[in-house]
């Protein structure tokens, strides 16, 4: 029986786990990639709002302390 060596997939083959996708235009990038990040305060809570750099769609809102950008 021969043993096959496991190789990791090429970097461009599998998106990273923290990849965000725009549902409107299909843009994708790592969470710390090219997303526009605006810091706001809503209901006395600091938020980071991630928007698509291509079409402007809001992708996610996260607590600012958890935001990477």
N, C-alpha and C positions, 0 to 999 in steps of 0.2 A: 504494500500500500504506500503510495506517495503522499507526502504532506505538502499541502499548498501553503504558500506564504501569504498572509493577509497584508494587504497594502491599503493605506488610507486613500480615500478618493482625492482626485486633484482639487486644489483650492477652489477652482471656478465651477466644479460640478455640483457641490452641495452648499446651499446657503447656510450661513451661520444661524445658530438658534435664535439670536437676537436680531433677526432681519425683519424690518417693517415693509409692508406692501401697501401701495395706494390702490384702493378699490376702484377709483375712477379712471386713472390713466395707466395703471400697471407698473409705475415706477417702484423700484425696490432698492433698499440700501440698509446697511447695518444701522442699528439704533444710534450709534455715534457717527454716522455717515453725514450725508449732505442735507438732512432734514432741517427745515427752518424751525427753530425753537423759540417760543415767546413765553416769558415768565409773567404770570398774572396772579392776582389774588381774587379768589371767589369764596364768598362766605367765610372770610377770615382764614382761608387756607391757601398757601402758596402752591401754584400749579405750573407745570411746564406743558405747553401745548405744542405738539409736533405737527407741522404742516408739510405737505408735499412741495418740494422746490419747483416742480414742473407745472402743476395745475392749481396749487393752493388749497387743496382739500385737507381738512383737519383729520389727521390719522389717529391720534390718541392724546389723551390728557392724563398726566401722571403727577403724583405729588412731587413737588420741586426737589425735595431732599433725595428722591430716588432717581431723578433725571441725570443722565450722563453728560448732557451738553450744557 
